[in-house]
């Protein structure tokens, strides 16, 4: 079973590093992390770029040029996941 994590972000940089670190500390890490960023203007993109470079699993970041809102962002991000189980 492949596990995908769908993570949606919007200007959550001050909480993001801790959240990403918690994924790495899991007993069973995901097979992929798919991030849908809804046009953040804070340091979210930089944090995701640093994390992607060193993560022990594949990370794909999709940045939307137009804000989708939380529901559409989650819908799109879930649709990009390739795992059997989505979280």
For each residue, the residues with C-beta under 8 A, 3 or more apart:
1: 83 84 85
2: 31 32 82 83 84 85
3: 28 30 31 32 83 84 85 86 87
4: 30 31 32 33 34 81 82 83 85 86 87
5: 23 30 32 33 34 81 86 87
6: 34 36 74 77 78 80 81 86 87
7: 19 33 34 35 36 77
8: 35 36 37 38 70 73 74 77
9: 12 16 35 36 37 38 40 44 48
10: 37 38 39 40 44 67 70 73
11: 40 41 42 44
12: 9 15 16 40 42 44
13: 16 40 42 43 44 46 47
14: 42
15: 12 18 19
16: 9 12 13 19 20 44 47 48
17: 20 21 47 51
18: 15 21 22
19: 7 15 16 22 23
20: 16 17 23 24 47 48 51 55
21: 17 18 24 25
22: 18 19 25 26
23: 5 19 20 26 29 30 33
24: 20 21 29 55 56
25: 21 22
26: 22 23 29 30
27:
28: 3
29: 23 24 26 56 57
30: 3 4 5 23 26 33 57 83 87
31: 2 3 4 57 58 83
32: 2 3 4 5 57 58 59 60 81 82 83
33: 4 5 7 23 30 55 57 58 59 60
34: 4 5 6 7 60 62 77 80 81
35: 7 8 9 48 59 60 61 62 77
36: 6 7 8 9 62 64 68 73 74 76 77 80
37: 8 9 10 40 44 45 48 61 62 63 64
38: 8 9 10 64 67 68 69 70 73
39: 10 63 64 65 66 67
40: 9 10 11 12 13 37 44 45
41: 11
42: 11 12 13 14
43: 13 46 47
44: 9 10 11 12 13 16 37 40 47 48
45: 37 40 48 49 61 63
46: 13 43 49 50
47: 13 16 17 20 43 44 50 51
48: 9 16 20 35 37 44 45 51 52 59 61
49: 45 46 52 53 61
50: 46 47 53 54
51: 17 20 47 48 54 55 59
52: 48 49 55 59 61
53: 49 50
54: 50 51
55: 20 24 33 51 52 58 59
56: 24 29
57: 29 30 31 32 33
58: 31 32 33 55
59: 32 33 35 48 51 52 55
60: 32 33 34 35 80
61: 35 37 45 48 49 52
62: 34 35 36 37 76 77 80
63: 37 39 45
64: 36 37 38 39 67 68 73 76
65: 39
66: 39
67: 10 38 39 64
68: 36 38 64 72 73 76
69: 38 72 73
70: 8 10 38 73 74
71: 74 75
72: 68 69 75 76
73: 8 10 36 38 64 68 69 70 76 77
74: 6 8 36 70 71 77 78
75: 71 72 78 79
76: 36 62 64 68 72 73 79 80
77: 6 7 8 34 35 36 62 73 74 80 81
78: 6 74 75 81 86
79: 75 76
80: 6 34 36 60 62 76 77
81: 4 5 6 32 34 77 78 86
82: 2 4 32
83: 1 2 3 4 30 31 32 86
84: 1 2 3
85: 1 2 3 4
86: 3 4 5 6 78 81 83
87: 3 4 5 6 30
